[in-house]
Amino acid sequence: MPSSKKFRAAVQEAAAVLHRGGLVAFPTETVYGLGADAENPAAVARIFAAKGRPADHPLIVHMAHSDPLGRWSRDIPPAAFRLAQRYWPGPLTVILRRACHVPDMVTGGQDTVGLRVPDHPLALALLEVFGGGIAAPSANRFGQVSPTTAAHVREELGDAVDLLLNGGPCRVGIESTILDLSGQQPRLLRPGAITIAELEAVLEQPVASQGNNAPRAPGMLRSHYAPNTPLYLVPAVNLEAEICRRLRQRQRVAVLAMPATLLPESCPRHPMPTHPAGWARELYAQLRALDKQELDAILIEKPPTGADWQAVSDRLGRAASAHRVPGEDASAVSDTVRQRRRMQR
């Protein structure tokens, strides 16, 4: 608890690690982050090394609730203040023109910076005690499934992290909504728990899609959030037939599906909630658990369409982008996917 001596001591130790240029993994309401002092390029470089992250991929600067937006950005539109008042602390990242002191390594060399105030007591306490911004992507290897527990971070990054704060399971479970406010019109770069409809209600104007000239932002690659086990998205009407086909080939498969979806009794079923918030909260933990079972495939029922499911569908689409079920419409495989396949050979 925030008032306990153990809590305060852990936060003080983590802040000291950050001041020394170290890496701290910490919980947020979305996923666990791998953090460094946002104004220390050498410390930020350690994030990229630990994750194997390309240098042109920008990071999000996590701010204390008391931090003014002008500390990290300039030319701030009124919309940013309205959204901050409504959704911070919370799972919303806004892209703004960066302040001059923000290192290129944090922004991927762009003139914009992503900012958010996380909604978790450990993260908020750490930011207040540290007194600066914490640059932090998800605390996992680049392109892999994001961690939603401290155990996930420990398993994947191990000694690359100088200190790990255990704040329990993340209550949202997928990464923040990213909204670009650096141009003439708000643009959604990454869907999350805060939907377009909610953003438009606060802004009182439409939110556009990212477009070709949008700033680079975390989670925009076609292949991302992926387990090592091949993952396939299958419409509910085709799921039983696809399972039977694979079982006849003696494949080891597991299925994530709605409780009411009919499946063969011989196939391991992992029922998922019927609402998108539940899917988001459980998805990454389920994928990580199944990835340890040496399966031939993970089959996932395609979630319903609709704005409420956009974030879950986005993560599943990127996780499955390298794999298609037989008969599915072919689509071009991105350079990122091709590179990943070559590396796995």
Secondary structure, 3 states (H helix, E strand, C coil): CCCCHHHHHHHHHHHHHHHCCCCEEECCCCCCEEEEECCCHHHHHHHHHHHCCCCCCCCEEECCCCCCHHHCEECCCHHHHHHHHHHCCCCEEEEEEECCCCCHHHHCCCCEEEEECCCCHHHHHHHHHHCCCEECCECCCCCCCCCCCHHHHHHHHHHHCCEECCCCCCCCCCCCEEEECCCCCCEEEECCCCCHHHHHHHHCCCCEECCCCCCCCCCCCCCCCCCCCCEEEECHHHHHHHHHHHHHCCCCEEEEECCCCCCCCCCCEEECCCCHHHHHHHHHHHHHHHHCCCCCEEEEECCCCCHHHHHHHHHHHHHCCCCCCCCCCCCCCCHHHHHHHHHHC
